[in-house]
Amino acid sequence: MNQPTQANRTFYERLSPDNAALLLIDHQTGLMLSVATSDFTTLKNNTLALATLGKVFNLPTILTTSFSEGPNGQLMPEITQMYPEHKTINRSMVSAWDDPEYVKAVEKTGRTKLIMAAITTDVCLLFPALAAVEAGYDVYAVIDASGTWGTQAELASIMRLTQAGVKTTNWVSVAAELLRDWSQPVGEDLAKVFANHLTPYGYLIDNLAAATTRR
């Protein structure tokens, strides 16, 4: 079997709980209300599912807001409650990567792969993702836990991200890549995340439990 070359090693090496950090950018109550690329309930569900993965896999997690004292609003309260021990980095810069405190927090994780999601896709996700790639990080942009004002803007952003080498993905794919093997100790916890945030999967678990009870 051919060994991966240096050029494709970034694409060959998978996410793991030991090489990845989770970056949740500007999931603020004001900004969430402006998203048109996903209905609010779905966006909230996907965002909280991704945030929960950080807890399940014990990933270094960084939270940031943009001008939270203004109309952008506070970070989603569910995320704050999920990470009560985390300081949220509030900044005035448009791009999180322009904030030295934020970059220092990312560097402190010691991780080379950054799982990012943000509101909005075309600004709060796009700019720091591109900057992180330039800085040498392998970036995974979680599109279904992000959103923006319109479909055209989001599609243009996805194309620009992929052209720069960012991996565009969704939260379920991230979860599966981090897990790799259902026999892992976190397998049961991840199954609960799927059941809570993927309605069909939750029904599948319910059916299995009912069938087992009838035996």
For each residue, the residues with C-beta under 8 A, 3 or more apart:
1:
2:
3:
4: 8 9 12
5: 8 9
6: 9
7:
8: 4 5 11 12
9: 4 5 6 12 13
10: 13 138 165
11: 8 167
12: 4 8 9
13: 9 10 19 113 138
14: 177 180
15: 19 20 113 115 140 174 177 178
16: 19 20 178 180
17: 20 57 58 59 178
18:
19: 13 15 16 111 112 113
20: 15 16 17 57 59 111 113 114 115 140 178
21: 59 60 61 62 106 109 111 113 114 115
22: 50 51 53 54 59 60 61 62 115
23: 61 62 64 96 106 114 115 116 117 128
24: 27 47 50 51 54 61 62 63 64 79 117 118
25: 64 96 116 117 118 119 124 125 128
26: 31 64 65 66 72 96 118 119 120 124
27: 24 31 32 47 75 76 79 117 118 119
28: 31 32 65 66 68 72 73 74 75 76 119
29: 32 33 73 74 75 76 77
30: 33 34 70 71 72 73
31: 26 27 28 34 35 66 72 73 119 120 124
32: 27 28 29 35 40 43 44 73 76 119 147
33: 29 30 40
34: 30 31 120 149
35: 31 32 38 40 43 119 120 147 148 149
36: 147 148 149 150 151
37: 121 147 148 149 150 151 154
38: 35 42 43 46 144 147
39: 42 43
40: 32 33 35 43 44
41: 44 45
42: 38 39 45 46 144
43: 32 35 38 39 40 46 47 145 147
44: 32 40 41 47 48 76 78
45: 41 42 48 49 197
46: 38 42 43 49 50 142 144 145 170 171 197
47: 24 27 43 44 50 51 76 79 117 145
48: 44 45 51 52 76 78 79 82 197
49: 45 46 52 53 145 171 175 193 196 197
50: 22 24 46 47 53 54 115 117 142 145 171 174
51: 22 24 47 48 54 55 61 78 79 82 83
52: 48 49 55 56 82 193 196 197
53: 22 49 50 56 57 59 171 174 175 178 190 193
54: 22 24 50 51 57 58 59 61 83
55: 51 52 58 82
56: 52 53 186 189 190 193
57: 17 20 53 54 178 186
58: 17 54 55
59: 17 20 21 22 53 54 115
60: 21 22 109 110 111
61: 21 22 23 24 51 54 83 86
62: 21 22 23 24 86 89 102 105 106 109
63: 24 75 79 83 86 87 88 89
64: 23 24 25 26 88 89 90 91 96 99 102
65: 26 28 68 72 74 75 88 89 90 91
66: 26 28 31 72 90 91 92 93 94 96 124
67: 70 72 90 91 92
68: 28 65 72 73 74 75 88 90
69: 90
70: 30 67
71: 30
72: 26 28 30 31 65 66 67 68
73: 28 29 30 31 32 68
74: 28 29 65 68 77 80
75: 27 28 29 63 65 68 79 80 88
76: 27 28 29 32 44 47 48 79 80
77: 29 74 80 81
78: 44 48 51 81 82
79: 24 27 47 48 51 63 75 76 82 83
80: 74 75 76 77 83 84 88
81: 77 78 84
82: 48 51 52 55 78 79
83: 51 54 61 63 79 80 86
84: 80 81
85:
86: 61 62 63 83
87: 63
88: 63 64 65 68 75 80
89: 62 63 64 65 96 99 101 102 105
90: 64 65 66 67 68 69
91: 64 65 66 67 96 99 101 102
92: 66 67
93: 66 96 98 99
94: 66 98 123 124 127
95: 98 99 123 124 127 128 131
96: 23 25 26 64 66 89 91 93 99 102 124 127 128
97: 102 103 127 128 131 132 135
98: 93 94 95 131
99: 64 89 91 93 95 96 102 103
100: 103 104
101: 89 91 104 105
102: 62 64 89 91 96 97 99 105 106
103: 97 99 100 106 107 135
104: 100 101 107 108
105: 62 89 101 102 108 109
106: 21 23 62 102 103 109 114 132 137
107: 103 104 110
108: 104 105
109: 21 60 62 105 106
110: 60 107
111: 19 20 21 60 114
112: 19 136 137 138
113: 13 15 19 20 21 137 138 139 140
114: 20 21 23 106 111 132 137 138 139 140
115: 15 20 21 22 23 50 59 140 142 174
116: 23 25 125 128 129 132 139 140 141 142
117: 23 24 25 27 47 50 125 141 142 143 145 146 171
118: 24 25 26 27 121 124 125 128 146
119: 25 26 27 28 31 32 35 124 146 147 148
120: 26 31 34 35 123 124 125 146 147 148 149
121: 37 118 124 125 126 143 146 147 148 153 154 157 158
122: 125 126 148 149 153 154 156 157
123: 94 95 120 126 127 148
124: 25 26 31 66 94 95 96 118 119 120 121 127 128
125: 25 116 117 118 120 121 122 128 129 141 146 157 161
126: 121 122 123 129 130 157 160 161
127: 94 95 96 97 123 124 130 131
128: 23 25 95 96 97 116 118 124 125 131 132
129: 116 125 126 132 133 139 141 161 164 166
130: 126 127 133 134 160 161 164 166
131: 95 97 98 127 128 134 135
132: 97 106 114 116 128 129 135 137 139
133: 129 130 136 137 139 164 165 166
134: 130 131
135: 97 103 131 132
136: 112 133
137: 106 112 113 114 132 133
138: 10 13 112 113 114 167
139: 113 114 116 129 132 133 165 166 167
140: 15 20 113 114 115 116 166 167 169 174
141: 116 117 125 129 146 158 161 166 167 168 169
142: 46 50 115 116 117 145 146 169 170 171 174
143: 117 121 146 154 158 168 169 170
144: 38 42 46 170 171
145: 43 46 47 49 50 117 142 170 171
146: 117 118 119 120 121 125 141 142 143
147: 32 35 36 37 38 43 119 120 121 154
148: 35 36 37 119 120 121 122 123 153 154 157
149: 34 35 36 37 120 122 153
150: 36 37 153 154
151: 36 37 154 155
152: 155 156
153: 121 122 148 149 150 156 157
154: 37 121 122 143 147 148 150 151 157 158
155: 151 152 158 159
156: 122 152 153 159 160
157: 121 122 125 126 148 153 154 160 161
158: 121 141 143 154 155 161 162 168
159: 155 156 162 163
160: 126 130 156 157 163 164
161: 125 126 129 130 141 157 158 164 166 168
162: 158 159 165 166 167 168
163: 159 160
164: 129 130 133 160 161
165: 10 133 139 162
166: 129 130 133 139 140 141 161 162
167: 11 138 139 140 141 162
168: 141 143 158 161 162
169: 140 141 142 143 173 174
170: 46 142 143 144 145 173 174
171: 46 49 50 53 117 142 144 145 174 175 197
172: 175 176 194 198
173: 169 170 176 177
174: 15 50 53 115 140 142 169 170 171 177 178
175: 49 53 171 172 178 179 190 193 194
176: 172 173 179 180
177: 14 15 173 174 180
178: 15 16 17 20 53 57 174 175
179: 175 176 182 184 186 187 190
180: 14 16 176 177 184
181: 184 187
182: 179 187 191
183: 187
184: 179 180 181 187
185: 188
186: 56 57 179 189 190
187: 179 181 182 183 184 190 191
188: 185 191 192
189: 56 186 192 193
190: 53 56 175 179 186 187 193 194
191: 182 187 188 194 195 205
192: 188 189 195 196
193: 49 52 53 56 175 189 190 196 197
194: 172 175 190 191 197 198 201 202
195: 191 192 198 201 202 205
196: 49 52 192 193 202
197: 45 46 48 49 52 171 193 194
198: 172 194 195 201 202
199: 202 203
200: 203 204
201: 194 195 198 204 205
202: 194 195 196 198 199 205 206
203: 199 200 206 207
204: 200 201 207 208
205: 191 195 201 202 208 209
206: 202 203 209 210
207: 203 204 210 211
208: 204 205 211 212
209: 205 206 212 213
210: 206 207 213 214
211: 207 208 214 215
212: 208 209 215
213: 209 210
214: 210 211
215: 211 212
